[in-house]
Amino acid sequence: MTDSDTTTPPNRAVIRQHRGPSVVWLLPLLAAIIAGWLVYKSYTESGIMISVVFDSAEGLEAGKTRVMYKGLPAGEIRQLTLNEDLQSITALIEMNINTEDMLTDNTLFWLVKPQVSLSGVSGLETLISGYYIGIQPAEGESKRSFTALTSPPPPERDEQGLYITLYTDSARSIQTGSPVYFRNIEAGRVIEYSLSPSGEEVLIDVYIQPEFTAWVTERSRFWNASGIEIDSNLPDFSVRVGSLMSILTGGIHFDSPAFGTPKAAVNGDRFPLYPDLESSRDDLAYQPAGFEGISFRLRADSLGSIQSGSPILFKGIKVGQVTGYQLNTSDHSVTIYASLRQRYSSLVKRDSRFWNVSGIRSSFNLQSGFSFETDGLKPLISGGIAFDTTDGSSAQAGQIFTLFNSEAESLSNTLAITLEFPPGPSLLAGSQIRFRNQPVGEIVSVELSGSDGSLFARALLFEQGFFLARQGTRFWIETPQIGLSGIQNPTGLVFGNHVSVAPGLGENSQTHFVALTEAPVFQPQPGLNLVLTAPSLGSLNQNSKLFYRGISVGKVIGFQLSREGHRVEIYVNISPRYQHLITQSTQFRNIGGIRASASLFKGVDIDAPSIEALLSGGIEIEIPYEDAPATEGLHFPLQPASRQ
């Protein structure tokens, strides 16, 4: 056996069949996945198409002009189309996908381009980068079609600071961007102005920078400081010139009096815009810098030469000044508002006396001849007020004093009293106190003393009224009353209510009184005062006349129910010139109304008194025979009307 015979035969190749998919098919699958991802990415990252209508295509260019929001691109114009009206352009804009929430029916678009005005230059960056479209988003419903504004909208109020509104009759030279100054430092700007819905006011929206918001309070005063102001209020003469910017573009100044603890202003607060500095200081609630001491009021018959800024003098030294004044329409008096410097506040006491030192005071008598005096040039021209003080308690802020015409008049003898009035008619400081319709005193101040409307008043009795300051004296507020018999207290219709007084019989003096709720029923008057009793009042009322032989000899002065309530007590007064006619047998008969009788033989008989008695009632007096004279307070029955 040879070696070739013993060689092992070669192995055979084994062929196995692959039963899975071929790897070659992974390539198309991977390509499909990549294509789907690209489609999804293209869909999710594609912009939102909107249309915006512009008046003109000036500055707009497809593929170049962008929409910018806070300096960041938010979209780009893709196509410009001339509209069918041939007056406007529609821009097809692709907005970034993340701006979808910004596209609402309240969103605003406008074209930003360079603008040059006296208040400054805006849109300067467009000189290099070209025009762009501004957007101001706002909440609302989703929208895709818009109309661009022809001018930029007011800036958004998203800056830190204070946003307030000023109102005035005229904007004068104020415009958007005009500066707002505090102590000549720019503190803010005007962001917008417009007419009020009624068209009667100009509303100016103002932005105050954060570092100045603490200086804007409820007492802040704003005034227009545009241009040049000349004040020739003799003896002073002043010229105020604003900054060049305020002269060219208009400007607003403000200050905030520091007295008290005023509330800080908040967004949306409204303030008046005064035409100038002086007008802002005429406000009655204003206290100029340096006069943050006590504030008080003076009541005078007329203003005279006193004006805002007139000095308040103590021993010839200026310690305060007049800050304002107003006319009281109720009694035609004048209320003058004044403030003192803080260091002089303690000089004003509750019983301080104030008098007018304006003008020239002169006197003449046979012994000393003619003399005149004045308190200096400034009080002579601009008015002035002097006062003297005592060691009494300090005055309260807002207290009302009487302003006398001269120092001599202020030294007239008076007596201070206090009155408590129950809820009822109104009463003003300066109202007179009258006894038998003659002034015997004056109400100095009135304060609300309770939630029910009760009043506490301080008053002065003149020397002729000192006898009223005793026990039993009664005070009440007299109001005008209109009735068929006439008008009671007619002067009250013009000058307001006054205080009436009836003297008491007490021997001890008294300076504090609790007033009556209404006038007392029985007030004895000069003449003969009697009491008539009747089952009912009938047509009688206050001031009904008493007639004797057709002549008025007295009147009804009051009435009330008797103590048991079964009869009416009618108080009458017989005039002094006729009181001797009344005797103890005098008869009183009611003649009010119309009396009629009828019979078969005499027919109808109608008896009517005078028109006056018919309207307001009346009493007829009959004196059947001579008798002893009637005495004060005597009672008589009131007979019913006679029947024929």
Summary of the structure (lengths in Angstrom):
residues: 644
radius of gyration: 46.0
end to end distance: 192.6
largest distance: 203.3
contacts: 1829
relative contact order: 0.06
helix: 14%
strand: 41%
